[in-house]
Amino acid sequence: DWSMSAYRAEMSKKIKEQVGTGRVICGLSGGVDSAVAAVLIHEAIGDQLTCVFVDHGLMRLGEAEQVVTLFRDHYNIPLVHVEAEELFLSELEKVGPDPEAKRKTIGRLFIEVFDAEAAKIGGADFLAQGTLYPDVIESVSFSGGPSVTIKSHHNVGGLPERMKMKLVEPLRELFKDEVRVLGRELGLPEAFVGRHPFPGPGLAIRCPGEITKEKLDILRKADAIYLDEIRKAGLYDVIWQAFAVLLPVRTVGVMGDYRTYDHVCALRAVTSVDGMTADFYPFDMNFLGRAATRIINEVKGINRVVYDVTSKPPGTIEWE
Ligand code: XMP
């Protein structure tokens, strides 16, 4: 793509000019935006960049390993992998089931852990963020006007100003589809570039009720099977987001000669252009039956599967 290769070269030059000989720190979320920003900045200034991946234990199956492998082995970018699962889970177990309390706890811990890592590196002059054009527009048009907070938002771009670092935001002029083109231009694997969006608070908001490691492990398995079936059916790229939700409800079932009493798993899939509105995806019933059968047979702890047919509005995409 000619225009993206020109953009890439121009941005590289701009980043060098802005940063000089300074040190840059970049938080990776496992998502496309922060990954593209990091690779672009590394291309411009090499090892003046350090990436920090705060692994909160709320990622999907195998996802944390993928991030580490991609950055360390494939790109050779200095990466600090902070294994903070125990910290996050022990704090989350204390907060109970309230969705906002869960979100706020995750946001607070994320900042604490990131801060501590930045200090260990000896501080940095710049903080890199994968802010996109729509984020810039949204924060401008929302300021001043009356606003209702549906959910407190958290992502790696939400680090506080008190961190006193200047920002490097090489994606500020781009839309999501352009970031994907740039990602391909930079050689990021297709599986990474085409990934569905994933929320900062991760699986915690797909596990209504109290969070436990056991529930998260059950959810991860069901989610992986569901996504596998979606890929096999060739539907991954026509869907905006698809995921499993583990409900805090147990129901009775029968398996062989035994009565079971296990969790309900809800499946969600939506189409959307920007995440602001969304339609539930009208799967073929055979597809849903297949996914449900596999989940119940292969995941211990789930004995019933339901499909969410709510669009946004009135529903939100995530359950919390
Ligand atoms: P909702 O559930 O509000 O989600 O309809 C709209 C889009 O935003 C994502 N989402 C988040 N992304 N941090 C993020 O980075 C968050 O706290 C967060 N909450 C929701 C959601 O996955 C969907 O794409």
Boltz pocket constraint, residues with backbone or C-beta under 6 A from the ligand:
constraints:
  - pocket:
      binder: B
      contacts: [[A, 151], [A, 152], [A, 153], [A, 154], [A, 155], [A, 156], [A, 197], [A, 198], [A, 199], [A, 200], [A, 201], [A, 241], [A, 274], [A, 275], [A, 276], [A, 312], [A, 315], [A, 316], [A, 317], [A, 318], [A, 319], [A, 320]]
      max_distance: 6.0
